[in-house]
Structure formats: C-alpha cells, structure tokens
C-alpha cells in the first residue's frame, strides 16, 4: 500500500487550519488591517468583526457575549482563571487531578506555593475517570476546614480521552460553595456545550484544536463573577485583557467553531469510526496491545499501550521516519524526560510503550490501515500485512 506522506495522526496536539477558517481570516490579514481601538472606519470595521465573532461563539456555547474574553489560547485562559479564583474570588484551597494538562497543574502548583494553599488531587479510577465520591469527600473536608476550594478538572483528557460529567461536578461545587474551572480545550467544538446549563464558573478553549488558527483562545467567565485582568496596559476586551486584539485569529476561531458545530454529528460519527477501526485492527493484529482510558471516551483520541520490547522503545522514532506523525503522550511535553505524567498516574502501566493516535475529519481509513500495517512490520514482522 503506497501512501502520500506525512500521515498526520496527532490532532490532539494541533490541527490543520481549515480552508474555510483561512478564507474568513484573509481580509483581516490584508486590506482590513485597522487597529480595533482606532476611531476611523478601517479600525471600526475590525472592532465589528471581533464583536460579531464573540456573538457567534456565545450563541454556540449558550452564553451572553459579555461573558467571553478572547485570549492567546488555553494556557493563558487557564492561568487567568486559576489566579482570579485565588486573588479575586477568595479561594483558599485547590482540588484538581493528577492528569490535568500542565497549563493547569503547574499553574495550580505555582499559586498554591505562592499563597501557601492546600492542593488536593482527586482520586481516579483505572481508566482515568474522576471518582465523584472522592471529590465530594474532599469538598466536604475543605468546607469543614473553613476553606473555599477552587476545583479545576478538565472536560476531556488530551492523552487518554477520559471524560468529566460537568453537570455533576458543577452541582457538587455549588453545594459546597466551590469555584469550578474546567479546561475544555479538547472538548469545545468536539461536543455541543451549553454553558448556561452547566454550573461552571470558568472554561477555556483553544482555536488550533478544531481547525482554527494557533495563538487564539477563549476564557468564559460566569457573569456572576467579578475578576481582575492577568495582563495589564490597555482597555481591550472590556478592560479584561490588555493588548491589541488578534483580529484575524479571533475571526478564524469563530469560523472554525461554527463549522465544527454545523458538522458535529457527521464528523463525530466519521472520526469515531476511524478510532474504532484503529482499535479493532490493533487488537486483531498485535497481540498484547492494551488501551489507556475508557473505550467510550473522547472520540478523537486513542492511547495505545504496546508491550515493551527493544523495538517498541524506538517506536516513535520509527513512526516518524515512516512519515507517520503521532505522540508518546501529550505533545506539549513530549520532549520531557520521564514520559507522560498522565500515563504515570494510571496504575498498572509498567512494561508498556504508550503511543497516542488522535484523529480529525481529514484522516482516512486507508491511513489507519497503512499505520497498523507499519506497526505490525516493526513489532511482529512475521505477521505483517495479515488481516488488515
């Protein structure tokens, strides 16, 4: 089987910019270059574009436009939410999980040290799903200790695809007087989300995870909250985020989100089908293969545990040389020594080489078959090409 290269199966790290999002951005990269804070017409037209984009995103997420702030991406949004909860909203303890993205874990760790706040990690089951009973116990204990907790738990895990019951966590947080932040970077545009029904105080999202541009994200702030900015020096974003707006990024974000939600049912079925196909072919053709995370988890991600052998140690390199792009865990830290903190947090993953495959609407069944064939040729050469 001959494939054009590269085969890109690392869509949880970033996605290709869609032609439609680029098309929507182009006018603001060329003739409509005005500064949105300027009073003349080419400035006013970019200001209008930003507010139209905000309305689009607000409509899709079921909230008022005034509750959305455009940022540089998920990391900045997570940082803003966590700092605000502690500095502005009186949170005196933090509850999170060991498998959050480092944009949450490192930030929570930093502020818990800086302000000497207790930091608690909620228990997870063997598939990396939050133990809601343990979460409630921790919330109750914090409340009894006179603390006001910040709970920061991601909607969809970027490495193993475990999902959070947002509604359930939101209700628990409300019951125990906690502030609830959810990193929704892998979930926004992959699931319909109605924030007005979810009892969440903050969520973050990032455009480059759903065929939008890099360098743009959103922070949703529940309208009941009053917070101060993370970045000072100008009145942009209703005095909440200083700095000239990333106009074409914001326009591209809104367009990509709109397209994703219009095609949601179809894309989910198609991408979920690719994930199912890969799971099935790997199980059939590579004995001893296991999977991290729940079978019914995030439909864009498949985390695979290959039995450790001398060949599997260099698997990522061999895949790369064959023009197949995947990651060993989360791409944001794939250069990091010691492997993935998410995989380490799951029990019983010793003697295992983990590879994360993540899919988009631009992938094909042929690419999946080619990849499984290649894995067979590396890991069990005597069986290569059989049954795919």
N, C-alpha and C positions, 0 to 999 in steps of 0.2 A: 504494500500500500504506500503510495507516494503522497506526502502532504506538503503543502506550502508552509513555510515556517515564518515566524515562530507560531507555535500553538500556545495561546495565552490562557492559562488556567489559574490566574492569580487575581481574580476580580474583586476579592475582598480587600486586597491591598490598594488597588485603584482600578478604574475602568476607562475604556476608550471614550473620548469625548464624542457624543453623537453628532452626526452632520446637522441635525435639526437645532441642537443647542448652539453649535458653532454659528449656524445661519442667523439665529436670534442675536448672537453676540456681535457679529461682524459690523453692523452700523456703529456700534459704540467703540469699536477698535479703530474705526476710520473717521467718517465725517462727523458723527455726533460725539465729539471728544470733550465737550464743555465740562467744567467743574460744577457738580450739582449744587454747590453753595453760591455760585455766581448769580447775579440778578438778570443778566441778559438772556436772550432766548435760547442760545445753544447750551447754556447752563441749566435753564429751566427745563428743557426737554430731557436732560439726563436725570434731573430730580423726579420728573414724572415717571420715567422708566423704572426708577428704583421703587417708587410707591406702587406702581402697577404690579411689579414683581412681588412686593410684600403682600399685596391683596391676593394675588394668585396663591402664594404659599399659605396664607392664612385660611383661605377658603378650603384648600385641600386638607389642612390639619384641623379644621373645625374651630378656629380661634379668631379673635379680633386682631387686625393688622398691628395695632399698637402693642401687642404682647410679643412681637417678633423683632429680633435685632440681628442684622447681618454682621457676621464676624469673618475671621480668616479661616475658620474651619472648626472641626470637632475639638481639637486640643484647646484652642482659645476659649471656646464656649464652655468646656468642662472646667477650665481654670476659673473662669468668671463665676460660674455657678457655685463652685466649692468655696471660693474666697468670700463671695457675697453671703452665703449661708452662715459663715462663721463671723464675718466682720459686721454685717448689716442686720442679720436676722436672729442673732443671739444663739446660734447652735453651739453647744458646749461639749459635744461628743460626735464621733463619726462611726457609722456602720456601713461597711462595704463588703466586697468579696475578694477572694484571692485571685479571681480570674478576670477582673476588670482590665480594661486597656490601661497601659502605663500613664496615659493622659489623665486618668482618674487616680490610679494607685499612687503614683509619685506625687501628685498634687495633694491628695489627702494626707499622705505621709508628711509632706513638707509642712502643711499648715497645722497638723496635729502636733508636730515637734515644736514649731514656732510658738504655738499658743498653749502648749502642754495639755492637749486634749486627749482623752482616751480614744483609741482607734480599735474597733472590734471587727473581726471578719466573720461573716455569717457562714454557717455550715452548708456544704453542698452534697448532693447525692453523687453516686458513682458516675453519673452522666454529666455532672457539672451543672445540675439544676439546683436553684436555691431551695433550701429547706425552710419552708414558710413557718413551720412550728418553731424552729430555732430563731428565725427573725423576730417572731412575736416575743419569745422569751427575752431576747436581747433588748427589744424595745421596752418591754415591761421593766427590766432591770435598770435600764438607763433612766426611765421615768421615776422609778423608786429612789434612785440616787440623786434625784433633783436635776438631771441633765436634760437638755433639749437636743435630741440627736439629728444629725444630717444623715439620711440614708441615700447612698449613691449605688445604684445597681443597674447594669446595662440591660436593655431590652433583648438584644440578640448578640450572643458572643461571637467575636470575629474569628476565633480559631476553631471552636468545636461546635458552634451553632446552637448551643442551649438557649432556650427562650425563657423570658420572665413573664409572669402573669401581672402585668402593670396595674390592672384594676385592683387585684388583691393586695398588692404592696401599697398602692395609693390609699386604700381603705384602712389598712393597718397603720400607716403613717398618720392618717387623720385621727384615728382612735387614740394614738399615743402622743399626739402633738409634735410629730417629727416633720422635718422638711424633706421632701422626696425629689431627688435629682436622678434622671435616667439618661445615660449615654445611649442615644438611639441612632448612632452613626450607621450601623449595619441594618437598621430596621426601616428608617424613613425611606420612602419610595419602593420598599420591598413588601410592605404591608400597609393596608389602609389604617390610618391612625386618627382617631378623633380625640384631640386633647381635652376638649371641653367635657368629656365624659370620664376622664381618667384620674382625677385627683392627684395630678403630678404638678410640682412647683416649677421645675426646670427640665427641659430636654435639649440635647444638642444633636445637630446633624451636619453632614459634610457633602458638598456637591459632587466631589470626584468619586463617590461610591456608587453613583447611579447615572453615569454617562454625562455628568455635568463637568464644569471646569474645576481644577485644583485651586486652592487658595481662597475658597469661599464656603461659609457655613452659616448656620443659624443658631441662635440661642432663644428658646421660648422661655419667657418669664411670666408666671401666672400673674394676672392683673392685680391680684390682692397683695402683691409684694412690692416693697419699695427698696431698691438696691442702688448702690453707687457704682460708677464705672471701674473697670480694671485698667483701662487706658485713658489717660487724661490729655487735654491740649486742644480741644475743639468741641463744637456743639453738634457734630454729626450724630446720626442715629438718636435723635431726641435727647442729646446730651449724655448718651449712654456709652458711646464708643467714638473717641476722637480719631481723626484721620480721614483724609479724602476717601470717599467710598470707592470700592472696587466695582464700578458700574457694570462693565461687561460681565464680570464674574456673577454679580447678583442677577442680572438678566438671564444668564446661562443656567444658573441654579434653578430659577423659577421655571424656565422652559423644560429643563431635564426632569424636574419633579412632575410637572404637568403631563409630559409624555409618558412617564413611568406609571402614573396612576391611571391614565386613559387605557393603557395596555396591560394593566396589572393582572387580570385574570388569565389572559393569554400567555403573558411572559412567565407567570408563576408556574403554569402547567408545563410550559416548554422547558424552563430551566430546571424545575423539579424532576422532569423526565430525564434530563441529562444526568442529574445527580443519581437518580435511581438506576440508570443504565450503568454508570460507572461502578456503583456499589455492587450491583449484580455481577458484572463481568469480573471484578476483582475477586469477589467471593468464589466465583466458579473456577477461576484460572490460577489463583495464587493461594495455595493452602496456608493456613496460619494467619491470614490477614485479619485484623480487627479494626473496629471503627471507634473513634472518640466522639463522645457527645450522643445525644438522643437520635434515634432513627427518624423520628418526626420533627427534627429540629429545623433550623434556618435552611431554606431550600436552596440557597446559593452556595453552601459550604459543605465540603466532605473532608473530614480529618481522618486520615488513614494511618494505621499502626502496622508497619511491616516488621516481621520478625527480624531481630538484629543478626546480621551476618557481616562478613568482611565486605561483601558487595553493597549491602544496604547502607553502610556508613557513608559511602560516597554517592548515594543515590541522587541527591540534589544536584551535585556537580554533573553527573551523567545525564540527568534530565536536561540540564541547561545546555550541555554540549550537543544534545539531540534537538535543541531548539524548542524544548517544552518548558514554559515558564510556570513554576509553582513556588510555594514557600514551605519552609520547615516548620513554621509556626506562624506568628504574626510577622508580616513583612516589616513593620515599623521597628522591629528589634531583631531582625533575622541575622544581623552581624554580631549579636550579643553572645558572649561566652555562656556556656551552661544551658543552652537551649531555652525552650519556651517556659515561662513561669506558669502559663495556663496548663500545659501538659503535666508539669511537675506537681500541680495542685490536685490532679486526678490520681486516685490511688491505683496501684497495680499497672503502672505503665513502664515498668523496667523491661529491659531486653527488647526494646521496641524503637524503631526509627519512624518518626512521625512526619508525614507529608500532608500539607493542606492543599486540596484542589478547590478552587472556587470558580463558579460559572456565571456566564451572562448570556443575554439573548443573542450575542454574536457568535457563541460557540456552536459546534455541530456534533452530531452523533459520530461522524467519521473521525473527528479529532479525539473523541473519547476512546474509540476503538483503537486508533493508532497508539495512543498513550498507554493503554492497557497492554497492547502487543509489545510495546517497547519495554515496559516494566517486566513482562514475562521474560523477554530476551535477556534482561540483566539479572533477574532474581531466580528464574528457573529456566535456563536456556534450553533444557531438554524438552520443555513443553511449549516453547514459543510458537505463537501462531495458531494454537489449538483453540477451537471453540469460541473465538471472538467474532 
